[in-house]
Amino acid sequence: MQPSNVHEDAIRRLLDEQVAAWNAGDAEGWCRDFTADSEFVNIIGACFENRDANVRRHEELFATIFKGSRLAVREMKIRVLGDFTASANLVLDLTGFSKLPPGIRPSIGSDVLRTRMHYVLILDGTRWWIVFSQNNAVMPPLSPE
Protein backbone atom coordinates (compact mmCIF):
# COMPACT_ATOMS: atom_id res chain seq x y z
CA MET A 1 0.00 0.00 0.00
CA GLN A 2 1.33 3.43 -0.91
CA PRO A 3 1.99 5.92 1.91
CA SER A 4 -0.91 8.19 0.89
CA ASN A 5 -3.29 5.19 0.99
CA VAL A 6 -2.05 4.29 4.48
CA HIS A 7 -2.64 7.89 5.59
CA GLU A 8 -6.08 8.03 3.95
CA ASP A 9 -7.07 4.79 5.67
CA ALA A 10 -5.91 6.11 9.07
CA ILE A 11 -7.85 9.36 8.59
CA ARG A 12 -10.94 7.45 7.44
CA ARG A 13 -10.79 5.32 10.62
CA LEU A 14 -10.38 8.45 12.77
CA LEU A 15 -13.43 10.09 11.16
CA ASP A 16 -15.52 6.90 11.30
CA GLU A 17 -14.71 6.64 15.02
CA GLN A 18 -15.72 10.27 15.47
CA VAL A 19 -19.11 9.60 13.86
CA ALA A 20 -19.53 6.51 16.08
CA ALA A 21 -18.83 8.72 19.12
CA TRP A 22 -21.53 11.16 17.98
CA ASN A 23 -23.99 8.30 17.62
CA ALA A 24 -23.12 7.20 21.17
CA GLY A 25 -23.63 10.76 22.51
CA ASP A 26 -19.97 10.79 23.58
CA ALA A 27 -18.59 14.36 23.52
CA GLU A 28 -15.12 13.29 24.71
CA GLY A 29 -14.98 10.67 21.97
CA TRP A 30 -16.25 13.15 19.38
CA CYS A 31 -13.41 15.55 20.29
CA ARG A 32 -10.69 12.98 21.10
CA ASP A 33 -8.73 13.60 17.91
CA PHE A 34 -8.77 17.41 18.04
CA THR A 35 -5.53 19.05 19.17
CA ALA A 36 -5.66 21.00 22.44
CA ASP A 37 -5.45 24.27 20.46
CA SER A 38 -7.78 23.24 17.64
CA GLU A 39 -10.62 25.35 16.31
CA PHE A 40 -14.12 24.17 15.49
CA VAL A 41 -16.64 26.37 13.66
CA ASN A 42 -20.20 25.08 13.99
CA ILE A 43 -23.15 25.35 11.60
CA ILE A 44 -24.21 28.76 12.89
CA GLY A 45 -20.69 30.19 12.69
CA ALA A 46 -19.72 30.05 16.37
CA CYS A 47 -16.02 29.29 16.86
CA PHE A 48 -14.81 27.06 19.69
CA GLU A 49 -11.15 27.94 20.00
CA ASN A 50 -9.82 24.88 21.78
CA ARG A 51 -10.60 21.24 22.38
CA ASP A 52 -12.04 21.81 25.86
CA ALA A 53 -14.56 24.37 24.57
CA ASN A 54 -15.50 21.97 21.79
CA VAL A 55 -16.09 19.16 24.32
CA ARG A 56 -18.21 21.40 26.57
CA ARG A 57 -20.37 22.53 23.65
CA HIS A 58 -20.94 18.98 22.45
CA GLU A 59 -21.78 17.83 25.98
CA GLU A 60 -24.51 20.51 25.98
CA LEU A 61 -25.78 19.43 22.55
CA PHE A 62 -25.83 15.72 23.43
CA ALA A 63 -27.81 16.52 26.59
CA THR A 64 -30.36 18.69 24.77
CA ILE A 65 -31.30 19.19 21.11
CA PHE A 66 -29.09 16.42 19.70
CA LYS A 67 -29.71 13.85 22.43
CA GLY A 68 -30.19 10.48 20.71
CA SER A 69 -29.43 11.93 17.28
CA ARG A 70 -27.63 9.94 14.62
CA LEU A 71 -25.03 10.90 12.03
CA ALA A 72 -24.61 9.01 8.77
CA VAL A 73 -21.73 9.62 6.35
CA ARG A 74 -22.94 10.14 2.78
CA GLU A 75 -19.57 11.13 1.26
CA MET A 76 -16.00 11.22 2.51
CA LYS A 77 -13.16 12.72 0.49
CA ILE A 78 -9.65 12.76 1.91
CA ARG A 79 -6.67 14.53 0.37
CA VAL A 80 -3.16 14.03 1.66
CA LEU A 81 -1.50 17.40 0.98
CA GLY A 82 2.06 16.56 1.95
CA ASP A 83 4.02 14.51 4.43
CA PHE A 84 2.24 15.95 7.46
CA THR A 85 -0.98 17.61 6.28
CA ALA A 86 -4.34 16.46 4.95
CA SER A 87 -7.85 17.72 4.41
CA ALA A 88 -11.08 15.82 4.63
CA ASN A 89 -14.56 16.76 3.49
CA LEU A 90 -17.62 14.85 4.59
CA VAL A 91 -21.29 15.08 3.71
CA LEU A 92 -23.26 14.05 6.80
CA ASP A 93 -26.94 13.46 7.44
CA LEU A 94 -28.18 14.14 10.97
CA THR A 95 -31.46 12.57 12.10
CA GLY A 96 -33.21 12.11 15.43
CA PHE A 97 -32.74 15.70 16.65
CA SER A 98 -35.40 17.31 18.82
CA LYS A 99 -34.84 20.75 17.30
CA LEU A 100 -32.20 22.66 15.35
CA PRO A 101 -30.16 25.75 16.20
CA PRO A 102 -31.71 29.15 15.40
CA GLY A 103 -31.74 29.90 11.68
CA ILE A 104 -31.14 26.28 10.66
CA ARG A 105 -33.86 24.19 9.08
CA PRO A 106 -33.94 20.59 7.85
CA SER A 107 -32.32 19.94 4.48
CA ILE A 108 -34.45 16.95 3.47
CA GLY A 109 -38.08 16.69 4.52
CA SER A 110 -38.64 17.67 8.13
CA ASP A 111 -36.23 15.26 9.78
CA VAL A 112 -32.82 15.31 8.04
CA LEU A 113 -30.17 17.99 8.42
CA ARG A 114 -27.43 17.56 5.82
CA THR A 115 -24.11 19.22 6.55
CA ARG A 116 -20.70 19.53 4.95
CA MET A 117 -17.91 19.03 7.48
CA HIS A 118 -14.45 20.24 6.51
CA TYR A 119 -11.28 19.20 8.34
CA VAL A 120 -7.61 20.15 8.33
CA LEU A 121 -5.43 17.44 9.86
CA ILE A 122 -1.77 17.13 10.78
CA LEU A 123 0.42 14.10 11.31
CA ASP A 124 2.65 14.25 14.39
CA GLY A 125 4.82 11.38 13.18
CA THR A 126 2.66 8.63 14.65
CA ARG A 127 -0.99 9.70 14.36
CA TRP A 128 -3.31 12.18 12.72
CA TRP A 129 -4.88 15.09 14.63
CA ILE A 130 -7.64 17.53 13.70
CA VAL A 131 -6.44 21.14 13.97
CA PHE A 132 -9.42 22.83 12.33
CA SER A 133 -12.96 21.86 11.42
CA GLN A 134 -15.92 23.76 10.02
CA ASN A 135 -19.45 22.44 9.66
CA ASN A 136 -21.84 24.05 7.18
CA ALA A 137 -25.55 23.30 7.00
CA VAL A 138 -26.84 22.46 3.53
CA MET A 139 -29.95 24.58 3.49
CA PRO A 140 -32.84 23.96 1.11
CA PRO A 141 -33.83 26.90 -1.06
CA LEU A 142 -36.36 29.25 0.45
CA SER A 143 -39.76 29.05 -1.18
CA PRO A 144 -40.78 32.24 -2.99
CA GLU A 145 -43.28 34.41 -1.14
C-alpha positions as CSV (number, residue, x, y, z in Angstrom):
1,M,0.0,0.0,0.0
2,Q,1.3,3.4,-0.9
3,P,2.0,5.9,1.9
4,S,-0.9,8.2,0.9
5,N,-3.3,5.2,1.0
6,V,-2.1,4.3,4.5
7,H,-2.6,7.9,5.6
8,E,-6.1,8.0,3.9
9,D,-7.1,4.8,5.7
10,A,-5.9,6.1,9.1
11,I,-7.8,9.4,8.6
12,R,-10.9,7.4,7.4
13,R,-10.8,5.3,10.6
14,L,-10.4,8.4,12.8
15,L,-13.4,10.1,11.2
16,D,-15.5,6.9,11.3
17,E,-14.7,6.6,15.0
18,Q,-15.7,10.3,15.5
19,V,-19.1,9.6,13.9
20,A,-19.5,6.5,16.1
21,A,-18.8,8.7,19.1
22,W,-21.5,11.2,18.0
23,N,-24.0,8.3,17.6
24,A,-23.1,7.2,21.2
25,G,-23.6,10.8,22.5
26,D,-20.0,10.8,23.6
27,A,-18.6,14.4,23.5
28,E,-15.1,13.3,24.7
29,G,-15.0,10.7,22.0
30,W,-16.2,13.1,19.4
31,C,-13.4,15.5,20.3
32,R,-10.7,13.0,21.1
33,D,-8.7,13.6,17.9
34,F,-8.8,17.4,18.0
35,T,-5.5,19.0,19.2
36,A,-5.7,21.0,22.4
37,D,-5.5,24.3,20.5
38,S,-7.8,23.2,17.6
39,E,-10.6,25.4,16.3
40,F,-14.1,24.2,15.5
41,V,-16.6,26.4,13.7
42,N,-20.2,25.1,14.0
43,I,-23.2,25.3,11.6
44,I,-24.2,28.8,12.9
45,G,-20.7,30.2,12.7
46,A,-19.7,30.1,16.4
47,C,-16.0,29.3,16.9
48,F,-14.8,27.1,19.7
49,E,-11.1,27.9,20.0
50,N,-9.8,24.9,21.8
51,R,-10.6,21.2,22.4
52,D,-12.0,21.8,25.9
53,A,-14.6,24.4,24.6
54,N,-15.5,22.0,21.8
55,V,-16.1,19.2,24.3
56,R,-18.2,21.4,26.6
57,R,-20.4,22.5,23.7
58,H,-20.9,19.0,22.4
59,E,-21.8,17.8,26.0
60,E,-24.5,20.5,26.0
61,L,-25.8,19.4,22.6
62,F,-25.8,15.7,23.4
63,A,-27.8,16.5,26.6
64,T,-30.4,18.7,24.8
65,I,-31.3,19.2,21.1
66,F,-29.1,16.4,19.7
67,K,-29.7,13.8,22.4
68,G,-30.2,10.5,20.7
69,S,-29.4,11.9,17.3
70,R,-27.6,9.9,14.6
71,L,-25.0,10.9,12.0
72,A,-24.6,9.0,8.8
73,V,-21.7,9.6,6.4
74,R,-22.9,10.1,2.8
75,E,-19.6,11.1,1.3
76,M,-16.0,11.2,2.5
77,K,-13.2,12.7,0.5
78,I,-9.7,12.8,1.9
79,R,-6.7,14.5,0.4
80,V,-3.2,14.0,1.7
81,L,-1.5,17.4,1.0
82,G,2.1,16.6,2.0
83,D,4.0,14.5,4.4
84,F,2.2,15.9,7.5
85,T,-1.0,17.6,6.3
86,A,-4.3,16.5,5.0
87,S,-7.8,17.7,4.4
88,A,-11.1,15.8,4.6
89,N,-14.6,16.8,3.5
90,L,-17.6,14.9,4.6
91,V,-21.3,15.1,3.7
92,L,-23.3,14.1,6.8
93,D,-26.9,13.5,7.4
94,L,-28.2,14.1,11.0
95,T,-31.5,12.6,12.1
96,G,-33.2,12.1,15.4
97,F,-32.7,15.7,16.6
98,S,-35.4,17.3,18.8
99,K,-34.8,20.8,17.3
100,L,-32.2,22.7,15.4
101,P,-30.2,25.8,16.2
102,P,-31.7,29.2,15.4
103,G,-31.7,29.9,11.7
104,I,-31.1,26.3,10.7
105,R,-33.9,24.2,9.1
106,P,-33.9,20.6,7.8
107,S,-32.3,19.9,4.5
108,I,-34.5,17.0,3.5
109,G,-38.1,16.7,4.5
110,S,-38.6,17.7,8.1
111,D,-36.2,15.3,9.8
112,V,-32.8,15.3,8.0
113,L,-30.2,18.0,8.4
114,R,-27.4,17.6,5.8
115,T,-24.1,19.2,6.6
116,R,-20.7,19.5,5.0
117,M,-17.9,19.0,7.5
118,H,-14.4,20.2,6.5
119,Y,-11.3,19.2,8.3
120,V,-7.6,20.2,8.3
121,L,-5.4,17.4,9.9
122,I,-1.8,17.1,10.8
123,L,0.4,14.1,11.3
124,D,2.7,14.2,14.4
125,G,4.8,11.4,13.2
126,T,2.7,8.6,14.7
127,R,-1.0,9.7,14.4
128,W,-3.3,12.2,12.7
129,W,-4.9,15.1,14.6
130,I,-7.6,17.5,13.7
131,V,-6.4,21.1,14.0
132,F,-9.4,22.8,12.3
133,S,-13.0,21.9,11.4
134,Q,-15.9,23.8,10.0
135,N,-19.4,22.4,9.7
136,N,-21.8,24.0,7.2
137,A,-25.6,23.3,7.0
138,V,-26.8,22.5,3.5
139,M,-29.9,24.6,3.5
140,P,-32.8,24.0,1.1
141,P,-33.8,26.9,-1.1
142,L,-36.4,29.3,0.4
143,S,-39.8,29.0,-1.2
144,P,-40.8,32.2,-3.0
145,E,-43.3,34.4,-1.1
